[in-house]
Amino acid sequence: MTMTSAQAETVKAVMMSSLRVMDPVMTTAFLTRDHGYMIYDTLLGVDSNFQIQPQMASWTVSDDKKTYTFTLRDGLNWHDGTPVTADDCIASIRRWGEVDTTGLALMTMVDSITRTDDRTFVVQLTQPTTLLLSGLSKLSSRPAFMMPERIAETPGTTAITEYIGSGPFKFVEEEFQPGVRVVYEKNEDYVPRDEPPSWTAGGKVVNVDRVEWVTMPDHMTAINALQSQEIDFIQQIPFDLLPLVETMETVDVKVIDKLGSWTYFRMNHLYPPFDNKLVRQAAMAAVGQDDVLNMLVGNPDYYQTCAAVMGCGNLNENTYGEEWVVKPDIERAKALLKEAGYDGTPVVLLQPTDLAMLAAQPIVMADAWRKAGFNVDLKAMDWQTVVTQQANQKSPQEGGWNAFSTYSILATSGDPFGNTTLSTAGRKSWAGWPDVPEIEELRLAYARAADAEEQKAIAARIQKLAIDEGVVGPLGQFRIPAAYDNEWTGFLEAPVTLFWNIRKSAD
């Protein structure tokens, strides 16, 4: 007998924004990624030591490192009851590889992907590369989630309309109310791995019957609901409200992602004025990281300045450009604009108003850019609209954009493939579409490098080009606190928000 929603043990969570983009291959948005981890699974996982582990499949590799054989584990079924097969996984890998920045590079080194039997398939590479395992275990922003073949045959540029995975939760479509709530129920047929959970590796043991993502755009409303136990979990607590939440006796505050995030801005390289490298450099010189972080966070215990496009604290940390990326230099920006012949072309800057972790950056950027001489058109909208706008390659005059800011987790930003911003293959790249062939060549060299020392040297060259070419504008690093009713335990410390392992304490 199935429990009613009133009887079921339910976690009610307020996530960073409402969910509208449902296809985790179509976007790099974190909320869609989190939705993906609820209902889909990945062939491989990553543990808290950054080690790649079997998840849906184990693997063996030939002596020449060019032939990988993957074998699906027992007990894998789709939510419609049909078994997961090698054909499903091959189709899912190919769809992901059509659009993901790691997948696109990987596919240039894949000779073939062939089915051996229902549970086994073989990936034949043209040359050894680290990209196969790192890509299939990718944490974020576009993990290689497995889908049934009939769904995965949808082109990577076309949104899927059926949301069936093999993961620990099922999406309850009949209860989905866009902008109001998303409902997931425990997948009773899911067979977790035996190992302890660690990041996206190990056993995904679900101890609740339902998870509801409830939309509450007003942060105080959500915090009051947490205090009154109407909800159980808030994914992101705005820093200005953190002191209030920390005084609540029934609430625990915790930074779940200890490594944290980096925030940055992205410029549209296709259209004026940011099709000019000097103008992009002017935009980067004008904005000061301390100004951004003080407005965004305020508490220095939660942030640090950093010029490294692959993250401070990560293996490929690099300080190139910090003298004009970290501190604002309005005079330098003015000089660069004059040299570029900037003619006052408006800069359409997107400003999400409903996401606390992204509302401050455009305000600081707009102020700095205006001081430098830019004509800024600040356009306010909700975050999900920004997400849908990111793929819009029309000119700003036709409804497109010139710049927006966002953030990424440091756990996946430490190399030029996990770091989405460092794909520079023009219109095949992520939003902004920079075209820097030398970076693309260096990324492939990084994938073929013999050791970490060689990779670090290549990463240093990428850092210099990324700053000089205005590929991405670093704005600093920060850690985001979450809050939850202290009757709940088991929230995993991880770079992504996961709802397995949690449980409610006995009354």
Residue pairs with C-beta under 8 A, 6 or more apart in sequence:
3 209
5 210
8 185
8 208
8 209
8 210
9 207
9 208
9 209
9 210
9 504
10 208
10 209
10 210
10 211
10 212
11 208
11 210
11 211
11 212
11 232
11 233
11 488
11 499
11 502
12 212
12 214
12 230
12 231
12 232
12 233
13 211
13 212
13 213
13 214
13 231
13 232
13 233
13 234
13 235
13 499
14 213
14 214
14 215
14 216
14 222
14 225
14 226
14 231
14 233
14 234
14 235
15 31
15 34
15 213
15 235
15 497
16 30
16 31
16 235
16 236
16 355
16 357
16 383
17 31
17 215
17 217
17 352
17 354
17 355
17 382
17 383
17 384
18 178
18 179
18 180
18 215
18 217
18 382
18 384
19 31
19 32
19 35
19 178
19 182
19 213
19 384
20 178
20 179
20 384
20 387
20 388
21 27
21 29
21 31
21 32
21 159
21 384
21 387
21 388
22 32
22 35
22 159
22 160
22 163
23 32
23 159
23 160
24 32
24 33
24 35
24 36
24 40
24 142
24 143
24 145
25 95
25 96
25 99
25 100
25 142
25 145
25 156
25 160
26 32
26 99
26 156
26 157
26 159
26 160
27 142
27 387
27 390
27 391
28 140
28 141
28 142
28 420
28 430
29 141
29 384
29 387
30 140
30 141
30 496
31 384
32 387
33 140
33 141
33 142
33 143
33 496
34 496
34 497
35 171
35 182
36 143
36 145
36 165
37 143
37 167
37 200
37 496
37 497
37 498
38 167
38 168
38 169
38 171
38 184
38 211
38 499
39 79
39 163
39 164
39 165
39 167
39 169
39 170
39 171
39 184
40 145
40 146
40 147
40 165
40 166
40 167
41 55
41 56
41 76
41 145
41 146
41 165
41 166
41 167
41 168
41 204
42 55
42 56
42 136
42 137
42 138
42 143
42 144
42 145
42 146
42 200
43 55
43 56
43 57
43 70
43 89
43 136
43 137
43 144
43 146
44 52
44 53
44 54
44 55
44 56
44 57
44 59
44 133
44 136
44 137
45 52
45 53
45 54
45 55
45 137
45 199
45 200
45 201
45 202
46 52
46 53
46 137
46 139
46 199
46 200
46 201
47 53
47 198
47 199
47 201
47 202
48 198
48 199
48 493
48 494
49 198
50 411
51 201
52 133
52 134
52 137
53 137
53 195
53 198
53 201
53 202
54 73
54 193
55 137
55 193
55 200
55 201
56 72
56 73
56 76
56 84
56 89
56 146
56 166
57 70
57 71
57 72
57 73
57 89
58 70
58 71
58 73
59 68
59 69
59 70
59 71
59 133
60 68
60 69
61 67
61 68
61 69
62 68
64 128
65 125
65 128
66 124
66 125
66 126
66 127
66 128
67 122
67 123
67 124
67 125
68 122
68 123
68 125
68 132
68 133
69 116
69 120
69 121
69 122
70 86
70 89
70 120
70 121
70 122
70 123
71 119
71 120
72 84
72 85
72 86
72 89
72 119
72 120
73 193
74 191
75 191
76 83
76 84
76 166
76 191
77 83
77 84
77 166
77 189
78 84
78 88
78 148
78 164
78 165
78 166
79 164
79 165
79 166
79 170
79 187
80 148
80 164
81 189
82 148
83 118
84 146
84 166
85 118
85 119
85 149
86 115
86 116
86 117
86 118
86 119
86 120
86 121
87 115
87 118
87 149
88 146
88 147
88 148
88 149
88 152
89 121
89 146
90 113
90 114
90 115
90 121
90 149
91 147
91 149
91 152
91 153
92 144
92 145
92 146
92 147
92 149
92 152
93 103
93 113
93 136
93 144
94 113
94 152
95 147
95 152
95 153
95 154
95 155
95 156
96 103
96 142
96 144
96 145
96 156
97 103
97 104
97 106
97 107
97 110
97 156
98 104
98 155
98 156
98 157
99 142
99 156
99 157
100 135
100 138
100 142
100 144
101 142
101 417
101 420
101 422
101 423
101 429
101 430
102 131
102 134
102 135
102 138
102 417
102 418
103 135
103 144
104 423
104 425
104 428
105 131
105 417
105 443
105 444
105 447
106 129
106 131
106 132
106 135
108 444
109 125
109 126
109 127
109 129
109 131
109 447
110 123
110 124
110 125
110 126
110 132
111 124
111 125
111 126
112 122
112 123
112 124
113 121
113 122
113 123
113 124
114 121
114 122
114 124
115 121
116 122
123 132
125 132
127 448
128 448
129 447
129 448
130 447
131 417
131 447
134 415
134 417
134 418
135 144
135 417
136 144
137 144
137 200
138 144
138 412
138 418
139 199
139 200
139 409
139 411
139 412
139 418
139 495
139 496
140 408
140 409
140 411
140 412
140 418
140 495
140 496
141 408
141 412
141 420
142 420
143 200
145 165
146 152
146 165
146 166
147 160
147 164
147 165
148 164
151 160
151 162
151 164
154 160
163 171
163 173
165 171
166 190
167 187
167 190
167 204
168 186
168 187
168 190
168 192
168 204
168 205
168 206
168 500
169 184
169 185
169 186
169 187
169 206
169 211
169 499
170 184
170 185
170 186
170 187
171 182
171 183
171 184
172 183
172 184
172 185
175 181
175 183
176 182
176 183
179 215
180 214
180 215
181 212
181 213
181 214
181 215
182 212
182 213
183 210
183 211
183 212
183 213
184 210
184 211
184 212
184 213
184 499
185 209
185 210
185 211
186 206
186 208
186 209
186 210
187 206
190 204
190 206
192 203
192 204
192 205
192 500
193 202
193 203
193 204
194 203
195 201
195 202
195 203
196 202
196 203
197 203
197 204
197 205
197 492
197 498
197 500
197 501
198 492
199 492
199 494
199 495
199 496
200 494
200 496
200 498
204 498
204 500
204 501
205 500
205 501
206 499
206 500
207 490
207 500
207 501
207 502
207 503
208 499
208 502
208 503
208 504
211 499
214 231
216 222
216 225
216 231
217 354
217 382
219 237
219 238
219 241
219 356
220 241
222 231
222 234
223 234
223 237
223 241
223 244
223 245
223 483
225 231
226 232
226 233
226 234
226 245
226 248
226 251
226 483
226 484
226 485
227 248
227 250
227 251
229 250
229 485
232 484
232 485
232 487
232 488
233 482
233 483
233 484
233 485
233 488
233 491
234 482
234 483
234 484
235 482
235 497
236 356
236 357
236 480
236 481
236 482
237 245
237 253
237 480
237 481
237 482
237 483
238 356
239 296
239 297
239 298
239 299
239 302
239 356
239 481
240 298
242 253
242 299
242 481
245 251
245 253
245 483
246 253
250 485
250 486
250 487
251 483
251 484
251 485
251 486
252 483
252 484
252 485
252 486
253 481
253 482
253 483
254 481
254 482
254 483
254 484
254 491
255 302
255 479
255 480
255 481
255 482
256 482
256 491
256 492
256 493
256 494
256 497
257 409
257 411
257 479
257 480
257 493
257 494
257 495
257 496
258 479
258 493
259 313
259 409
259 410
259 411
259 495
260 409
260 410
260 477
260 478
260 479
260 480
261 357
261 407
261 408
261 409
261 410
261 477
261 478
261 479
261 480
262 306
262 311
262 407
262 408
262 410
262 413
262 474
262 475
262 476
262 477
262 478
263 292
263 296
263 357
263 358
263 361
263 405
263 406
263 407
263 475
263 476
263 477
263 478
264 309
264 405
264 406
264 407
264 408
264 421
264 472
264 473
264 474
264 475
265 283
265 287
265 361
265 365
265 403
265 404
265 405
265 406
265 472
265 473
265 475
266 403
266 404
266 405
266 406
266 421
266 430
266 431
266 432
266 472
266 473
267 274
267 280
267 283
267 402
267 403
267 432
267 470
267 473
268 274
268 396
268 400
268 401
268 402
268 403
268 431
268 432
268 433
269 275
269 280
269 432
269 433
269 434
269 435
269 470
270 393
270 395
270 427
270 433
271 395
271 396
271 400
271 402
272 345
273 279
273 340
273 342
273 343
273 345
273 347
273 374
273 402
274 280
274 283
274 347
274 402
274 403
274 470
276 340
276 342
277 468
277 469
277 470
278 336
278 337
278 339
278 340
279 336
279 337
279 340
279 342
280 469
280 470
281 336
281 468
281 470
282 332
282 333
282 334
282 336
282 337
282 340
282 342
282 372
282 374
283 333
283 365
283 369
283 372
283 374
283 403
283 470
283 473
284 324
284 325
284 467
284 470
284 473
285 324
285 325
285 328
285 329
285 330
285 332
285 333
285 336
285 372
286 328
286 329
286 330
286 333
286 368
286 369
286 371
286 372
286 374
287 328
287 364
287 365
287 368
287 369
287 473
287 475
288 326
288 327
288 328
288 364
288 368
289 305
289 306
289 325
289 326
289 327
289 474
289 475
289 476
290 305
290 326
290 327
290 476
291 328
291 364
291 368
292 360
292 361
292 364
292 365
292 475
292 476
293 303
293 305
293 475
293 476
293 478
295 360
295 363
295 364
296 303
296 357
296 360
296 361
296 478
297 303
297 478
302 478
302 479
302 481
303 476
303 477
303 478
303 479
304 312
304 476
304 477
304 478
305 326
305 476
305 477
306 312
306 326
306 474
306 476
306 477
307 318
307 319
307 320
307 321
307 322
307 325
307 326
307 467
307 474
308 314
308 316
308 317
308 318
308 319
308 463
308 474
309 318
309 419
309 421
309 422
309 462
309 463
309 466
309 467
309 471
309 472
309 474
310 316
310 317
310 318
310 413
310 414
310 415
310 416
310 419
310 422
310 459
310 462
310 463
311 317
311 410
311 413
311 414
311 477
312 477
313 410
314 410
314 413
314 414
315 414
315 415
315 452
315 456
316 414
316 415
316 455
316 456
316 459
316 460
316 463
318 459
318 460
318 463
320 460
320 463
320 464
320 467
321 463
321 464
321 467
321 468
324 332
325 467
325 473
325 474
326 476
328 368
330 368
330 371
330 372
333 368
333 372
333 373
334 372
334 373
337 372
337 373
337 374
342 373
342 374
344 375
345 375
346 375
346 376
346 377
346 396
346 402
347 369
347 374
347 375
347 376
347 377
347 402
347 403
348 377
348 379
348 396
348 400
348 401
348 402
348 403
349 362
349 365
349 366
349 369
349 376
349 377
349 378
349 379
349 401
349 402
349 403
349 404
350 362
350 379
350 381
350 386
350 389
350 401
350 403
350 404
351 359
351 362
351 363
351 366
351 378
351 379
351 380
351 381
352 358
352 359
352 362
352 381
352 382
352 383
352 385
352 386
353 359
353 380
353 381
353 382
354 382
354 383
355 382
355 383
357 407
357 480
358 383
358 405
358 406
358 407
361 405
361 475
362 378
362 404
362 405
363 378
365 403
365 405
366 376
366 378
369 376
370 376
379 401
381 389
386 404
389 400
389 401
389 404
390 404
390 430
390 431
391 431
392 399
392 400
392 401
393 400
393 427
393 433
394 400
396 402
404 431
405 475
407 478
408 419
408 420
408 421
409 495
409 496
410 477
410 495
411 495
412 418
412 419
412 495
413 419
415 446
415 455
415 459
416 422
416 439
416 442
416 443
416 446
416 459
416 462
417 443
417 446
417 447
420 430
421 430
421 432
421 466
421 471
421 472
422 439
422 443
422 462
422 466
422 471
422 472
423 429
423 430
423 440
423 443
424 434
424 435
424 436
424 437
424 439
424 440
424 469
424 471
425 435
425 440
426 433
426 434
426 435
427 433
429 435
432 471
432 472
434 469
434 470
434 471
436 465
436 469
436 471
438 465
439 462
439 465
439 466
439 469
439 471
442 458
442 461
442 462
442 465
443 462
445 458
446 455
446 458
446 459
446 462
449 455
449 458
465 471
466 472
482 491
482 497
484 491
487 504
487 505
488 502
488 503
488 504
488 505
489 502
489 503
489 505
490 501
490 502
490 503
491 501
491 502
492 498
492 500
492 501
